[in-house]
Amino acid sequence: MHSAELADGGAGLICFGNIPISRHNLENYNNAILDPDQPWDAVAAFAPAIKAAKSRGALCMPQLNFPGRQVPDFLNKNPKSSSDVQLEPSLLKTYGKPTPLTKDEIQDLIRRFVWASETLAKAGADGIVFLSPKVNKRTDEYGGSLANRARFILEIVRAIKEKLPSHSFVIGAKLNCQDFTKGGSSFAEQCVVTTWLEEAGVDFFDISGGVYTDPAWKGDMPKIAERPVRKERGRQVQELSFPNCSLPSLTKQLFYRMGTRDEEGIIASRDRNYRGLER
């Protein structure tokens, strides 16, 4: 019903958020799941919602994810992640102590992303969006240098492209342009990674910012905005959002979730291809 209402409202692109590809690593207890080991018909399960989303001409692109360490401990006390860095308590939740993925498990995750993408294509979806993992303290070929840390997401894109060519299936990547936290991803690094992703076959980018453990969108915003660290981060967000966070090296479409403080700037900016709403 919700998808049909969005379609009736004139949305051009409808994304279903946070669909984990493993039933053992859920972001929340009420997630829809696309797991190749599930007993039910996944195509039949997702087709009605996708049909409703597309009923007025919109594109439908469900968002696949592997939450890594962002798994509440009441769902899994030892989820799988890139490394063993535990997520601090946040959003009124505590999180499991992660176990680093083995190389075989990484390859299994790639297989799951491909299977989930094929399943959604059969159910009528026009493409998928997936989340880029952030925390990585590995010392093998999937950690360390920027190229190594980007290896997993690039392998996912290439594997999906082998099965689902661009002319029939769209791939979008959702990632931060800046983490705004010590030791997090920088804007310069993300410019490089997005260029690699474009070369690998990503069709558009959904750009956001900030970190899960320190969300500015929770609580009393006027009070939060007056904190010194918030003032500095707010300045950085504005500078990166409009007009400087344009990722000029890209030729693909850009979709920004940031910058809600400056709606006029969003509309006036020529390097933003879409304006999105979250629910």
N, C-alpha and C positions, 0 to 999 in steps of 0.2 A: 504494500500500500504506500509506503514512504517513497519508494522509487517512482511510482506512478505520479505521486503529487509533485515530485521534483520535475518530472518530465512535463507535466501540465503547466508548471511554472515557467517553462522556457529555458531550462538549463541546457547548455550545449554539450557538456561532458559530465557524466555521473560516475563517481568512483565509490565502490564499496570498500570501506576501510578495514585494515587489520585482519586479513584472512591468513592465519598461520598454516604453514605447510607440514607441521608435525603436531599430532595430538598430545604429545608429551611436553611440548614447549609452547604454552599458550600465553598470550599477553593478558587475557582476562577470562573469567569462567564462562562468559556468554559469547565468546568468539564463534563465528562461523569457521569451519575447518575444511581444508582441502588436503587430505592425507591419502596417499596411494594405498595405505593399508586399511582404510575404512571399509566397512561392509556394505554401505549403501551406494546407490547410483548417484555419483556426484554431478553428472551432467543433468540428470532429471531434477536434482535438488536445487541447482542454481539457475536453470533455464527460466523459470517463471519470473524471478526477480530481474534478470537481465532483459527479458522480453518487455517487462513493464517499464524499465528504465529507458528503453529504446522506442517506446510506443509513440513518441512525438518527434522522433528524428534525432535525438541525442545519441552521442557515442557512449558506450558503457565500458569502463575499464576498471575492473576490480583490483584492489591493492593487496598483493601478496607480501607476506613478511615471515621472517624468522626472528623472534624477539630476542634471542640470545639471553643475556642476563636479566632482561626486563620481564621476568616470570615471577609472579607472587609466590612466596614460599608455601602458601596453603595449597597451591596447585602442583608445585614440584620443588622440593627442597634442594635438588641438585640439577638444575637445567644445564643444557649444553650451551657453550658460548665460545668465542674465539680464544679467550683466556680465562683465568680464574678470578678476575677482578669482580668483586661483588658490588651490586648496586646499593647505594645507601638508601635508607628508608625515605620514601617520598610519596606524595599523593595519598597519604593515609595508608600506605602499604609497606610491608617488609618483603624482601626478595630473597630467593634461594641463593646458595653458594654455588656458583657455576663450576662445571667441569670442562676443561679445554677439549674442543673437538679433535678427534684424530683425523688424519688425512683421509682415511676411508669414509669417515662420517661427513667430512667436507664434500667429498664426491657424491655421497648419498643426498646431501642437501641440494646440490646442483641438479641431480636427477629429479628430486621432488619439485623444484621450481619449474623444470621443463614439463613434468607430468601435469602439474597444476595449470600451467599455461595452456597446454594442449586441451585439458579438460574444459577450461573456460572458453576456449575457442569453439569447441564442439557445442557448448551451451549457448553460443551466440555472442560472446563478448568480442569487442573490437580490438582489445589489447589488454595489457596489464601494466600496473605500476608496482614497483617493489622498492622496499626500504634498503638504504645502504647501511651496513653495520659500522659502528664507530669504535668501540673499545677493542683494542687489539694489542696484546703484549707478547705475541708469539715470537719465537726465535728461528722458526723454519722458513720455508719459502712463502708462507702466508703471513709473515710478520716482519717487523723491522723497517725496511725502506718503504717509501711511499709506493713504489711499484709492487712490492710484495704485499703490502696491505690492501692494495687495489686488485690483486690477482683474483680473489674470490668473486667479487662482483663482476669483473670482466669475463670470467669463465662462465658465470651464469648467463650473461647477455649472449655470448657466442654460442652457448649450447642451445638456448631458446631459438636463436636465429637459424640454426641448422635445421630445426624442425618447423619453424613458422616464419616464412619470409616477410619482409617489411611491407610488401604491397598488400598483404592480407591480414597482418597482425601487428599492432603498434606496441612498442615497449617504452615505458616511461620510468625514470628513476627519481625517487624522492630522497633528497639529501640536504644537509645543512650547508649554507655558504660560510657559516662561522659558528663555532660552539660557544664562544664567549666564556670560556673557562680555561684555567691553566692546564696545559697538556692536551687540550682538545684540538680538533681539526681547525686549521687556519684557512682564511679565504684564499691565500696563495696556493695552498695545497689543493683545495677543492677546484680551483680553476684548472689545474693540471689534470685532476681526476675526471672532471666533466669532459675535457677534451678527449681523453682516452675513451671514455664511455661513448661519446659521439662517434668516434672512429670505429668502435666495436659494433655500433648499430642502434644505440639508444635514440629514439625519435623525439622525445621531449624531456624536460627536466622540471621537477616540482621542487622549488627552492624554499627552504625555511631556515630557521636559526634558533640558537639557544640549546639548552640541555634539559633532559628529562627530570633531573634531580633538583632543578632550580627554576621552575616554570613561572614566568612573570604574569601569566594569565590566570593564576590562582590567587585568591585572597583580596584584600583591600587595595585596589590598584593605586589610588592617590597616595596612600601611605608607602606602598612598595616603591613607587616612582621617586620618592624623596630620599630613599636610602642612597648613600654615596656610590655604592657599587652599582646600583640600578641606574643612577644618572649617567655613569660612565658607559654602562652597557647600552642604555637607551641612545646615547650619542653615537655609539658604534653601529647600532642597528639602523639608525636613520642614515648615517653616512653610507653604509653598505647597501641600503635598500633603494634609495632614490637620490640621484641617478647612478651611483657608482658601482653597484653590485650587478653589473650588466653582463658579465662573462663575455667580453667582446670577441673572444676567440671562437665562439660557437656560432654555427649557422642554423642550429635546430631551434625549436620552439621553447620558450621559457615561461614557466608558470610560477608566480611568486605568491607565497602566503604571508610574507612579511609586510610591514609598512602600514598597518591599519591606522596608525596615527595620522596618516597623510593621504586621505582618499583622493584629493585633488591631484596630488603628485602621481598617484597610481594611474589615474585617467589620462593625465597629460603626458606621462612618460611614453616614449615611442618604442622602447626596447622591451616592453612587457606585452606578451601576446594574449594573456588571459587574466581574468580576475576570479579568484576562487573563494568559496565560502565553506566553512567547516561546521559540522554538527556533531 
